[in-house]
Amino acid sequence: MCSKAVTAARMAVFCILILAWVLCIPFYPVVAFEYENTGRVMAYLPAEDHTRFDIKYTHSIHLTPVHESYSVKGGAIVQVQLAFEEFGIGMPSNAAGDEMFSIEDGKYVISGMQREFQQVDMRVARVTESQQIVAGGREIPFTSFAKPGAWIRMKVKKISAWRWLEGGNVLDPRKHFSGEN
């Protein structure tokens, strides 16, 4: 009788260890917003290939709206479009290669972009609260998960089921974020 109890206890411990191990394996693909270059995910956006999202902000010098469109492709972030209202510092003056330059509704638009990035580093705006992620029909301010002035890194990575359950999905209406806020 005692050996059956010991065997059952060992089996239970073994199952718990397997479950804990499975919860720690990163396999959920996301666009992660990490704190600086620490690798610590503050928030994320669920992502598969061809997931599309936008970043909207006010240019820090011109103080005019900028709208960048991105797609996820093979583990990279691909900029597919850029729309802005004024030429100047930090803004392109023309399209490159196969890109198309046009004027739509008074905005300069560069479309057909295929600019691939493994990561995108940015600062959360201090001057204006207009910096947002646009995805899934929602506009999420960067300040909902990071302090103004914080350096964040955006990149495609896989997170574990444990991290997924922990929260931080910017599309989750519960807005449960962790990190530097």
C-alpha positions in Angstrom: 0.0 0.0 0.0 2.8 2.4 0.9 4.6 1.8 -2.4 1.4 2.7 -4.3 1.1 6.0 -2.5 4.8 6.7 -3.1 4.3 5.9 -6.9 1.2 8.1 -7.0 3.0 11.0 -5.3 6.0 10.7 -7.7 3.6 10.7 -10.6 1.9 13.8 -9.3 5.2 15.6 -8.8 6.3 14.5 -12.3 3.0 15.8 -13.9 3.4 19.1 -12.0 7.0 19.5 -13.2 6.0 18.8 -16.8 3.1 21.3 -16.6 5.4 23.9 -15.2 8.0 23.2 -17.9 5.3 23.5 -20.6 4.1 26.8 -19.2 7.6 28.2 -19.5 8.2 27.3 -23.2 7.9 30.4 -25.4 5.6 29.6 -28.3 3.0 32.5 -28.5 4.2 34.9 -31.3 3.8 38.6 -30.3 5.0 42.1 -31.1 6.7 42.7 -27.8 7.2 46.2 -26.3 10.3 45.7 -24.1 11.8 48.0 -21.5 15.0 49.4 -23.0 17.3 46.5 -24.0 16.5 44.3 -21.0 14.3 41.9 -22.8 11.6 42.5 -20.1 8.2 42.6 -21.9 6.0 45.4 -20.6 3.2 44.9 -23.1 2.6 42.9 -26.2 0.3 42.6 -29.3 -0.6 39.1 -30.4 1.0 38.5 -33.8 1.0 36.0 -36.6 2.5 36.5 -40.1 0.7 39.4 -41.8 -0.7 40.8 -38.5 -1.1 44.5 -39.2 -0.8 47.4 -36.7 -0.1 51.1 -36.8 1.7 53.6 -34.7 0.4 57.2 -34.6 2.3 60.1 -33.0 2.9 63.8 -33.2 6.3 64.7 -34.7 8.4 66.2 -31.9 9.7 69.1 -34.0 7.0 69.8 -36.5 4.2 69.0 -34.1 2.2 67.4 -36.9 0.6 63.9 -37.1 2.6 61.0 -38.4 1.0 57.6 -39.1 3.2 54.5 -39.7 1.8 51.1 -40.7 3.5 47.9 -40.0 3.0 44.2 -40.7 4.6 41.1 -39.2 6.5 38.9 -41.6 8.6 35.9 -40.7 9.7 37.1 -37.3 10.4 40.7 -38.4 8.5 44.0 -38.3 7.9 45.4 -41.8 7.0 49.0 -42.3 4.5 49.1 -45.2 3.3 52.7 -45.2 4.1 56.2 -43.9 1.8 59.2 -43.9 2.8 62.7 -42.7 1.8 66.3 -43.2 5.1 68.2 -43.4 8.6 67.6 -44.9 11.5 68.3 -42.6 13.8 66.8 -40.1 13.3 63.0 -39.8 10.8 62.9 -42.7 11.6 61.3 -46.1 11.7 63.6 -49.1 10.6 60.9 -51.6 9.9 57.2 -52.1 12.7 54.7 -52.6 12.9 51.7 -55.0 9.4 50.3 -55.7 7.7 52.5 -53.1 4.9 54.9 -54.3 4.7 58.6 -53.2 1.3 60.2 -53.3 -0.7 63.0 -51.7 -4.0 61.8 -50.1 -6.4 64.1 -48.2 -3.6 66.7 -47.8 -1.1 64.2 -46.4 2.1 62.9 -48.0 1.9 59.1 -48.2 4.6 56.6 -49.0 3.1 53.2 -49.7 4.4 49.9 -51.0 7.2 50.0 -48.4 8.9 46.8 -47.5 11.3 48.1 -44.9 12.2 45.2 -42.6 13.3 45.6 -39.0 14.4 43.0 -36.4 13.7 45.6 -33.8 12.5 49.2 -33.5 13.8 51.4 -30.7 11.8 54.4 -29.7 11.1 56.9 -26.9 7.7 57.4 -25.4 6.7 61.0 -26.0 7.2 63.5 -23.2 5.6 66.5 -24.9 2.4 64.9 -26.2 0.1 62.1 -25.3 -0.7 61.3 -28.9 1.7 58.3 -29.4 -0.5 55.3 -29.9 -0.6 51.7 -31.1 -3.6 51.1 -33.4 -4.6 47.5 -33.7 -7.7 45.4 -33.5 -9.9 48.5 -33.7 -8.4 50.0 -30.6 -6.0 53.0 -30.1 -3.7 52.2 -27.1 -1.5 55.0 -25.7 2.1 54.1 -25.1 1.7 55.8 -21.8 -0.7 53.0 -20.7 2.3 50.7 -20.3 5.4 53.0 -20.2 6.3 56.3 -18.6 6.9 59.4 -20.8 10.5 59.5 -21.8 11.0 55.7 -21.5 13.1 53.9 -24.1 11.2 50.9 -25.5 12.1 48.3 -28.0 9.5 46.8 -30.3 10.2 43.4 -31.8 8.6 40.1 -32.7 9.3 37.3 -30.3 7.6 34.4 -28.7 6.4 34.4 -25.1 5.4 31.6 -22.8 1.9 30.6 -21.8 2.9 31.7 -18.3 3.7 35.2 -19.6 0.5 35.2 -21.7 -1.6 34.4 -18.7 0.3 37.0 -16.6 -1.2 39.8 -18.8 0.1 42.7 -20.9 -1.8 42.1 -24.1 -2.6 45.6 -25.3 -5.8 44.4 -27.0 -7.1 42.9 -23.8 -9.8 45.2 -22.5 -8.8 44.5 -18.9 -5.6 46.5 -19.6 -3.5 44.5 -17.2 0.0 45.7 -17.9 3.2 45.0 -16.1 6.5 46.8 -16.4 7.8 50.3 -16.0 4.6 52.4 -15.4 
